[in-house]
Amino acid sequence: MPTRPGLLDRIEQYFALSPLPETAVRRVGALDVPVGSAEWPYPARPHPGGGPVPVADIEAALALQRESGMPEALEWFAQRNPGLAQAARSAGLGIDELPLLVAVDDVEVTLPEGVRFFLVGADDPQLATYQRLAQLAFATPVGATAGPISSAPGAAPTGWSTPRSPPACCASGSPTGARS
């Protein structure tokens, strides 16, 4: 559990705002569902202050994602939504519990020789390549075996896992073919 005051609030705010520049966010019950490009999808997340998320809302969000050509995915902080894992399982989703990696103290990063570190802006001509790299890096959920994945820019992965959550969760897969 992060110890920095307000850290989860700041992360939740980032997750709520990050899809907005290029993606419409639709409210489905207690969930916010970003609907945009399948090349750079965002998972459904609980609406801040929206209360418990019933199974029916998850099923409706998954249906919207399917209809929109988006990967079916749901992500949340377990600390903020303690009953959501069970509701997601009841909707037929597999759950990957992933830790939030937070440095307690400032960290000085020393890069190996030949390795560069740089920030990529929204106007970077190589942005699509970097986005695809991130998709490939996180395309296989914890404990799963990787299948064939295209490295072609713009190719959507066959499965989507979003390991941006703290000891919490993300769920993805379809109700008929959910991963365990």
C-alpha positions as CSV (number, residue, x, y, z in Angstrom):
1,M,0.0,0.0,0.0
2,P,1.4,3.4,-0.9
3,T,2.4,5.5,2.0
4,R,2.5,8.9,0.3
5,P,-0.6,10.9,1.4
6,G,-2.9,11.5,-1.6
7,L,-1.0,9.2,-3.9
8,L,-4.0,7.0,-4.8
9,D,-6.1,10.1,-5.3
10,R,-3.5,11.5,-7.8
11,I,-3.2,8.2,-9.6
12,E,-7.0,7.9,-9.9
13,Q,-7.2,11.5,-11.2
14,Y,-4.5,10.7,-13.8
15,F,-6.4,7.5,-14.9
16,A,-9.7,9.5,-15.1
17,L,-8.1,12.3,-17.3
18,S,-5.5,10.4,-19.4
19,P,-8.0,9.1,-22.1
20,L,-9.7,12.5,-22.5
21,P,-7.6,14.1,-25.3
22,E,-8.4,11.4,-27.9
23,T,-11.1,9.2,-26.4
24,A,-14.7,9.7,-25.5
25,V,-15.6,8.4,-22.0
26,R,-19.1,7.0,-21.6
27,R,-20.6,6.5,-18.2
28,V,-22.1,3.0,-17.8
29,G,-23.7,2.8,-14.3
30,A,-20.9,3.0,-11.8
31,L,-18.2,2.7,-14.5
32,D,-16.4,5.1,-16.9
33,V,-15.8,3.4,-20.2
34,P,-13.3,5.0,-22.6
35,V,-14.3,4.3,-26.2
36,G,-11.7,5.3,-28.8
37,S,-9.1,3.7,-30.9
38,A,-8.5,0.0,-30.5
39,E,-4.8,0.7,-31.2
40,W,-4.4,2.5,-27.8
41,P,-7.3,1.3,-25.7
42,Y,-8.1,2.3,-22.1
43,P,-9.8,0.0,-19.6
44,A,-13.1,0.7,-18.0
45,R,-12.7,2.0,-14.5
46,P,-15.0,2.8,-11.5
47,H,-16.3,6.3,-11.7
48,P,-14.7,8.3,-8.8
49,G,-17.2,8.4,-6.0
50,G,-19.6,6.1,-7.9
51,G,-20.0,3.6,-5.1
52,P,-20.1,-0.2,-5.5
53,V,-20.0,-1.6,-9.0
54,P,-22.7,-4.2,-9.7
55,V,-22.2,-7.2,-12.1
56,A,-24.8,-5.7,-14.4
57,D,-22.7,-2.5,-14.9
58,I,-19.6,-4.7,-15.7
59,E,-21.6,-6.7,-18.2
60,A,-22.9,-3.5,-19.8
61,A,-19.4,-2.0,-20.0
62,L,-18.1,-5.2,-21.6
63,A,-20.9,-5.1,-24.2
64,L,-20.0,-1.5,-25.0
65,Q,-16.3,-2.4,-25.4
66,R,-17.2,-5.3,-27.7
67,E,-19.6,-3.2,-29.8
68,S,-16.9,-0.5,-30.1
69,G,-14.2,-3.0,-31.2
70,M,-12.3,-2.4,-28.0
71,P,-10.6,-5.1,-25.9
72,E,-12.7,-6.0,-22.9
73,A,-10.9,-4.7,-19.9
74,L,-11.6,-3.4,-16.4
75,E,-9.1,-1.9,-14.0
76,W,-9.3,-0.7,-10.4
77,F,-7.6,-0.2,-7.0
78,A,-8.6,-3.0,-4.6
79,Q,-8.3,-0.6,-1.7
80,R,-10.9,1.7,-3.3
81,N,-13.3,-0.9,-4.6
82,P,-13.0,-4.0,-2.4
83,G,-15.9,-5.9,-3.9
84,L,-15.1,-5.3,-7.5
85,A,-13.0,-8.4,-7.9
86,Q,-15.9,-10.7,-7.0
87,A,-18.3,-8.8,-9.3
88,A,-15.8,-9.0,-12.2
89,R,-15.4,-12.8,-11.6
90,S,-19.2,-13.1,-11.5
91,A,-19.3,-11.3,-14.9
92,G,-16.9,-14.0,-16.2
93,L,-13.7,-12.1,-16.2
94,G,-10.3,-13.5,-15.2
95,I,-8.4,-11.3,-12.6
96,D,-4.7,-10.4,-12.5
97,E,-3.7,-8.8,-9.2
98,L,-0.7,-6.6,-9.8
99,P,1.3,-4.5,-7.4
100,L,1.7,-0.7,-7.7
101,L,5.4,0.0,-7.7
102,V,6.1,3.2,-5.8
103,A,9.5,4.4,-4.5
104,V,9.1,5.6,-1.0
105,D,12.1,8.0,-1.4
106,D,13.4,9.8,-4.4
107,V,15.4,7.5,-6.6
108,E,18.5,8.5,-8.6
109,V,18.6,6.5,-11.8
110,T,21.9,5.5,-13.3
111,L,21.5,4.1,-16.8
112,P,23.8,1.5,-18.3
113,E,26.2,2.8,-21.0
114,G,24.4,3.2,-24.3
115,V,20.9,3.4,-22.7
116,R,19.0,6.7,-23.2
117,F,16.1,8.0,-21.1
118,F,13.8,10.6,-22.6
119,L,10.2,11.8,-22.4
120,V,7.9,11.3,-25.4
121,G,5.4,14.1,-26.1
122,A,2.1,13.8,-27.8
123,D,3.5,15.4,-30.9
124,D,6.5,13.0,-31.2
125,P,6.5,11.4,-34.8
126,Q,7.5,8.1,-33.2
127,L,4.6,8.1,-30.7
128,A,2.8,5.2,-32.4
129,T,5.9,3.1,-32.3
130,Y,6.4,3.7,-28.6
131,Q,2.8,3.0,-27.9
132,R,3.0,-0.3,-29.7
133,L,6.2,-1.2,-27.7
134,A,4.2,-0.6,-24.5
135,Q,1.4,-2.8,-25.8
136,L,3.8,-5.6,-26.6
137,A,5.5,-5.3,-23.2
138,F,2.3,-5.7,-21.3
139,A,0.3,-7.9,-23.7
140,T,0.6,-11.1,-21.8
141,P,-1.0,-11.2,-18.3
142,V,0.9,-12.5,-15.3
143,G,1.2,-16.3,-15.4
144,A,0.0,-16.6,-19.0
145,T,2.0,-17.9,-21.9
146,A,2.5,-15.5,-24.8
147,G,1.0,-16.4,-28.1
148,P,1.8,-14.9,-31.4
149,I,1.8,-11.1,-31.2
150,S,2.3,-8.8,-34.2
151,S,5.0,-6.1,-33.8
152,A,3.4,-4.1,-36.6
153,P,2.5,-0.5,-35.6
154,G,-1.2,-0.2,-35.0
155,A,-1.7,-4.0,-34.6
156,A,-3.9,-4.6,-31.6
157,P,-2.8,-7.3,-29.2
158,T,-5.2,-10.3,-29.0
159,G,-5.3,-10.0,-25.2
160,W,-4.9,-6.9,-23.1
161,S,-3.6,-6.5,-19.6
162,T,-3.1,-3.2,-18.0
163,P,-0.6,-3.5,-15.2
164,R,-1.0,0.0,-13.9
165,S,-2.8,-0.9,-10.7
166,P,-1.7,-1.3,-7.2
167,P,-2.4,-4.5,-5.3
168,A,-5.6,-4.3,-7.0
169,C,-6.7,-5.4,-10.2
170,C,-7.4,-5.5,-13.7
171,A,-9.6,-7.9,-15.5
172,S,-9.8,-8.7,-19.1
173,G,-11.1,-11.2,-21.5
174,S,-14.6,-12.0,-22.7
175,P,-17.2,-13.7,-20.5
176,T,-17.2,-16.7,-22.7
177,G,-13.4,-17.0,-22.9
178,A,-12.2,-15.5,-19.7
179,R,-8.7,-16.2,-18.5
180,S,-8.2,-17.5,-15.0
